[in-house]
Structure formats: C-alpha cells, structure tokens
Amino acid sequence: MIELDVPSGRPARFATPAPGDPRLARLSLNQRTTQRWSVLEAVEGCVAAGIPSIGLWREQIAEYGLDRSCRAVARSGLRVSSVCRGGFLTGPAADHERAMSDNRRAIDEAAALGAGCLVMVVGGLPEGSRDLPGARRRVEERIAELTVYAAERNVQLAIEPMHPLFCADRGVISTLRQALDLAERFPSEQVGVVIDTFHVWWDPDLPELIARAAGRIAAFQVCDWITPFPADALLSRGMMGDGHIDFGSFSSLIQLAGYRGDIEVEIFNAEIWAAEPSSTVATLARRYIEHVLPA
Amino acid sequence: MIELDVPSGRPARFATPAPGDPRLARLSLNQRTTQRWSVLEAVEGCVAAGIPSIGLWREQIAEYGLDRSCRAVARSGLRVSSVCRGGFLTGPAADHERAMSDNRRAIDEAAALGAGCLVMVVGGLPEGSRDLPGARRRVEERIAELTVYAAERNVQLAIEPMHPLFCADRGVISTLRQALDLAERFPSEQVGVVIDTFHVWWDPDLPELIARAAGRIAAFQVCDWITPFPADALLSRGMMGDGHIDFGSFSSLIQLAGYRGDIEVEIFNAEIWAAEPSSTVATLARRYIEHVLPA
C-alpha cells in the first residue's frame, strides 16, 4: 500500500516508523494537530503510533475531565510535554482577578498531569487600547505574580513569543529576545520559553537567541510556514516540509543549546483538521524523521 | 452634508481640510491607496484635495508613460515622495541580470521623476529554497551593486523592512534593525530606510531603532493594523484610526529622530480600493490630522 502524506496527498518519501522506532524517542503530538480527537483518543493514537509524548489542551482536558485525563495519561505511560495554555494577561484591572484565577487553574491542571510546562500565550492589546508598552508591562507584572503560585506546584511557566502577526490580538511578546528578557528574571525551573518554529523562524537574530536560551527552553514546537498565506491567519500553519522553514538548521541550533527534551508537532490547519487524525499522525511521524529529527 | 469615513461609513470626526490647510503640508498620497486612479488622476486628486506630495508606483507609471507622468507631476507642483518599488533581489544567479536590469530601470524612473527615494522591497525566499541567511546575504551584495548606479543618478535607495509575515514571499529584511545594519554601510544620501507603521509597529525595540535611524529615514509611510486579520494578507492594511497602532507615539518618535519629510499614506485594502478614490482621499486627510500629524 502506498502511504500518502496529509494534507498534500503525495506519496510518502519515508515509510511510517513502527512503534518502538528509536527515532521517535523525542516526538510529541500536540493535541491541536489532531483537533477532532478527545484526550483519550489522542493518548491512544500516540500509543498506537509509538509516539511517547503528548501536549494537551485545556479545552479538551475540560471536556474529558481532568481526573480521567490524568488516569488516561498515567495508564498510557506517555509523557505530557506541555499543557496549552495559560496567559491572556493583558486585560484591564477589572479583568485581573478573573485572568489570574483562570491561570491558577491552568497551573493546577499542569501540576496534576505532571506536565513539562504550562505554555503561556500572554495576550494581545485589550479591547480599544493602543498602548502596546502598557500591555507588555502588565504581562511582566502578572507573570511575576503567577510565578509564586506555579513554583509552589513545581510547574514551569513557558513564555511563548508569538509571531508579530498576532501582536494585536494574541500575544504582545513578539520575539524570543523579549521572552528571554522576561524569563531570565526568574530561576529557570520557574520560567522558561517556548520556541515554536512558526513564530520565530524569520528572526535574523535566531542563532544568538537560541544559544542564549540554553537552559531555558521549556518546549520546542514545530510546524511549517506555508504560502500563499491561508485566509484564516489562526489556521495558517503547515506540515513540516510543506513550507519554507529550514528545520535541519533549526534543530541543530536547538541541539547546540543543549535541549534534549520533547519536540512537539503543533499544527493549526483546516485541511489537516479535516483529515483522518491517524493519517495525520502517520504523516507527521514521517515528516518529523525526514525534516526535523536532530542529526 | 455629513461627511462619512471610508471604509467605515461612520460620520467623520473632523471636517475635511481645505486645500492650503497648513496641517496638510507634509501629507503624501501613496498612489496604491487610490488603486483605481491613473498617475494623472492621482496627481489631480492630490491637487484638488490640497495634498502637496505623492508616492508613485511603477505599474501605474508604465501604464501612463514615464514622460507623461513626469510632465503631469511637474505641471502640478507636487513633490514625489517616493517611487515604489525596486527590489526582489533574492533570486538565484540565473535571475541576477534580469533583476538588476529591472532595478536600474526603477532607478532611472525615480531620477526622472525627481523622487525623494526609490523604495526597495528586497524579495523573499527564492522558489524552492529554505536558505534564509543565504537570501539575506544576496540582498546585501545586490544592494551594494545597485548603490553605485543609484548614486550616479542621485537616487536614494530606501530599504523597507517588511513585516515578518512577508518574510517567505516578499521581504527577507524583517526588522528596522536589519534595514539599518544594511543601510549604514553606505553614505546616508545613498541608502536610507523606509519606516512603515504596518511593518514595524510590533517591534519592542522601536524607540531605540527609530532614534538610531536619525538621518536615514528616507520615507515614513502610515496605515493601520486591523483585526480580525483580513483573508488576503496582501490587502490587510487599514485606514489610520481603524486599528491598533498608536500613531501619536509613532509620529513623536519619528519627529524626535529629526525627520521632517513627507508622511505617505499607503493602504492596501480591498474595501478602500472599492470606494470612490476622492472619498478615500478626504477620509485619509481627516484621519491624518486626527491621528498621525506630529504634535
């Protein structure tokens, strides 16, 4: 049988790796890549494909239940590379307590699941505001406040720089430099950074910034930058190899920075979400080996 | 009569300034904002609205004819704040001579029109390439080569950092820092930078970078960043005041850097292009005074 890649429909260049293949030892499925799967289905999908780690999303955790999610993960033997996501900390003072309380719940969930980190998407400009420096200051203050709660529960907060495309509406931390400037105020076990190829691949200072991130890389997430840019900016990510990112160089930089943790495949893409999730998982395992796996 | 803003259809907050209004003294219409107008129509539209400067596009110059464009501009007394655009310099060696020849023609046109500068959109990754550092190196080499030709004709090349959104397909110079690093290798009368609010508003280092750009700002272009992000990324720009950019702070930084040149309104937006160009011009003149005009 010819294996076809999702979503391109092209014949696969590599055979799908079998469970136990040592090349999969660091691969993690971020659950959003297989959007239709529940926590249980995603866990079972990873086990079936020999993927040893998973990144879980709070919406799906809530749907399936936190306790049941913890039990499913424990039974499976999977690692939880991350919980996505906390953050959205830029709101006005009136929103402060609601946002902090939601983030404390996110920290509790990450702790219960034994997750490697809680990914923080810090939030964009508040409704009607054009005060970008002000929003950035609020992020700093609120991360500092949350760090106390997270440290008591041994949860590492992972600041995710978001592509400048999302500065207005999702994340005012736009570069790895900014994320590091913030993270470095805290012990590394308390605050790290997420390096997502989609968000930072364009940065001309990437080599020096990834080197600087040594010891601070809480999560490494991969997907491709594709063109033409899809109509829905939130679903504009591609399968590795379908776009413009040089994953080989990227993985080398991450490796040189000493990171040996999981590599999460996180793809927001309408075509991939429409595909059969197990086919998506087979494709991403092949593409991971072909493009991403550190040499 | 109630004046309505384009494209929002809301009543205008300011009366349309009359020709001769000193607040318009630095306003320039970038021709792409009134996409449907020919060079002649755009020139006449500026004169009618009391806008003393215009940024012209090569496609429209070619349609109307270079000589006729020069005569129309000369008769009108308008300044030509910029010609858009040269660049697209990242292609493979086989494309080198075609690209350079096209850029030399662009320089000739800018010289003939007495333009303040030639805007350079440097180009994205070549087809099939993922070598971003290589593409950036080619830009440097080819700008150096073009500078000789441009200097002989007294045309300033203006490097435009493009929003990282366009790194793959339009411009591998992604930050003002990169543009300055490149421009500063040359005398400032030969190579400057374009600061376009849309491309750089998100940059956390903006204040220090604009200060560093003092004496190098060849053009200042304005439009807004709007959300939700439009389906066509190339047409995703908004009328000033309809989005998230703090133009007041921006103009102050530019003013502090000593820039006293024209301020071009350049908006790529399907709704604005569908509107009656003279209404668009009236709106942008009002919005310029309301939001952009340096204090």
Interface residues (C-beta under 8 A of the other chain):
Chain A: L125 R130 D131 L132 R136 H163 P164 L165 C167 A168 D169 S174 T175 R177 Q178 W201 W202 D203 P204 W225 T227 P228 F229 A231 D232 A233 G243 H244 I245 D246
Chain B: L125 R130 D131 L132 R136 H163 P164 L165 C167 A168 D169 S174 T175 R177 Q178 W201 W202 D203 P204 W225 T227 P228 F229 A231 D232 A233 G243 H244 I245 D246
